[in-house]
Amino acid sequence: MGEIEIEKHWSGKTYNVNLCVYEKNGWGTSHCKAFDVPYKQATIVAEKMSDLYHAPIVKDEGKKGGKK
């Protein structure tokens, strides 16, 4: 199971796009696909990754325990 995550960059002005892949036991890993990019570019990269990996796009604000 995997998902594409769009999260805010630490600067607060730009975004990062990560491919997060999880195993059945709950362990997982995250691979950065775009770093420190404007939101429009982040959504373009996320859509391409979503099509390639057949994974849903999740915004960090919508995740359980995510930043608000």
C-alpha positions as CSV (number, residue, x, y, z in Angstrom):
1,M,0.0,0.0,0.0
2,G,1.3,3.4,-0.8
3,E,0.3,7.1,-1.0
4,I,1.5,10.3,-2.3
5,E,1.9,13.0,0.4
6,I,2.0,16.7,-0.2
7,E,3.3,18.5,2.9
8,K,4.5,22.0,3.7
9,H,8.2,22.6,3.5
10,W,9.8,23.8,6.8
11,S,10.0,27.4,5.3
12,G,6.2,27.5,5.4
13,K,6.1,29.0,1.8
14,T,6.7,25.9,-0.4
15,Y,5.8,22.2,-0.4
16,N,7.4,18.7,-0.5
17,V,6.0,15.7,-2.3
18,N,6.7,12.2,-0.8
19,L,6.0,8.7,-1.9
20,C,5.1,6.8,1.3
21,V,5.1,3.0,1.1
22,Y,3.8,0.8,3.9
23,E,4.1,-3.0,4.6
24,K,1.3,-5.0,6.2
25,N,3.0,-5.0,9.6
26,G,2.8,-1.1,9.6
27,W,6.5,-0.4,8.8
28,G,7.1,1.9,5.9
29,T,9.4,4.3,4.2
30,S,9.1,7.7,2.6
31,H,10.9,8.8,-0.6
32,C,11.0,12.5,-1.5
33,K,9.9,13.1,-5.1
34,A,9.9,17.0,-5.0
35,F,11.5,19.3,-2.5
36,D,10.9,23.0,-1.8
37,V,8.5,23.6,-4.8
38,P,5.5,25.9,-5.2
39,Y,2.1,24.3,-4.6
40,K,1.2,24.2,-8.3
41,Q,4.3,22.3,-9.2
42,A,3.8,20.0,-6.1
43,T,0.3,19.1,-7.4
44,I,1.7,18.3,-10.9
45,V,4.4,16.0,-9.5
46,A,1.9,14.4,-7.1
47,E,-0.6,13.7,-10.0
48,K,2.2,12.1,-12.1
49,M,3.4,10.0,-9.2
50,S,-0.2,9.0,-8.4
51,D,-0.7,7.7,-12.0
52,L,2.6,5.9,-12.0
53,Y,2.2,4.2,-8.7
54,H,-1.6,3.9,-8.6
55,A,-1.5,5.6,-5.2
56,P,-3.9,8.2,-3.7
57,I,-2.8,11.8,-3.0
58,V,-3.0,12.8,0.6
59,K,-2.4,16.3,1.9
60,D,-0.6,16.5,5.3
61,E,-3.4,18.7,6.7
62,G,-5.9,15.9,6.1
63,K,-3.9,13.1,7.7
64,K,-4.7,11.8,11.2
65,G,-2.1,13.5,13.4
66,G,-0.9,15.8,10.6
67,K,0.1,19.4,11.0
68,K,-2.7,21.9,11.1
